[in-house]
């Protein structure tokens, strides 16, 4: 790659892997989504008459609330994984770097799946 092409890649925000700008934009987009979904969750819970299990189950069984909760879980896990990936790439070296990245992705997917399972169970399973 010529010096001009390398300089153009830097200006366009792409490193050697050509995905730096995409990663940055995705992390910012998930942050904005969390800035919307986080207050929605807090306000929704504060508006409930109480935080008893039956009340939360009735609230979570609503289609909109269940869908927004699921979206919150997925986006929070995705955002966390992206942020942790940056930290790992910056501070971990050698064979431990790839191992840590793979474990991080696996744990975030597992956490997201468990969160979605909990929402489905809470919203759909009869008491």
N, C-alpha and C positions, 0 to 999 in steps of 0.2 A: 504494500500500500504506500502510495507516495505521501510526502509531507503535507501536501495540500489536502489530500483525502483524509489524512489523520486529523488535521486541524478542523476540517469540516465535520468530521464525526464528533469531535469534542464540542464544537459549537452546537450541534444538533442534540447533544446530550447522550450520545451513545459511546460506550466504551468498547473494548475489544469484543465483548460478548453481544454488543448491539442491543442491550436490554435495560440499560441503566435508567433511561428516562421513563420507560414503561413501569419499572419497579417503583420509581419515585411517584409517578402519577397514581398508580394503584394504591400505594400507601396513603397518599393524600385523599384519594376518593373514599377509601374505607374510613379514614379519620372523620371526614365530613359526615358520612353515613352514621358513624357512632355518635357524633355530636347531635344528630337528629333523634336517633333511636334511644340513646341513653336517657335524655330528659323525658321522652315519651314514656319509657318504662317507669321512671321515678314518679312522674305525675300520675300515671295510671294507677300505680300502687297506692299513692297517697289519697286518691279519690275513692278508694274502696272503703266500705264501712269498717272492715276489720281485716286482719291478715290471717284468719283461720284457714285451714286447709280446704275446707268446703268452699269458702269464698274464692280462694285462689283458683281452685279447680273450675268453678263456674266461670270465672273471668277468663281463664286460659282456654276454655272450651269454645269460646267465640272464634269464628273463622279469622277475623282480622287480627285479633290479639295473638292467636296461635301462629299465624303467618309472620307477624312482625317479631314475635319472640324468636322464631326459627331464623329469620333474617338477621336478627341481632346476634344470635349465637354464631352463625356462619361468618358474618362480617368481623366479629370480635376475634374469632380464631384466626381468620385470614390476616387481619391487621397485626395481631400478635406474632404470627409466624413471619410476616414480612419484616417486622422490626427486629425480631430475634435473629433472622437471617443476616441482616446488616451487621449486627454486633458480632456474630460468629465469624463472618467473612473478614471483619476488621481485626479481630483479636485472637483468633484461633489459627494455628499453622499446622502444616504437615498432614499426616493421615487422620489426625483427630478432627481436622476441619470438616472433611467430607462425612466422617462418621457422625459428628455432632449435627451437621445439617440434615442428614437422613433421619436421625433420631428426633430432631425437632419437628420435621414435617410429619413423621409418624405420630408423635404425641399430639400435635395440633389436630390432625385428622381424627384421631381417637377421641380427643376431648370434644370436638365438634359433633362427632357421631353420637357420643354419650349425651350431649346436650340436646340434640334433636330427638333422640330416643326418649329422653325424659319429658320433653314437650309433648310428643305424640302420646306417650303413656298418660300424662297428666290430662291432656285435652280429650282423648278418645276412650280410654278405658273406664268402664263403669266402676263406681266405688264398691 
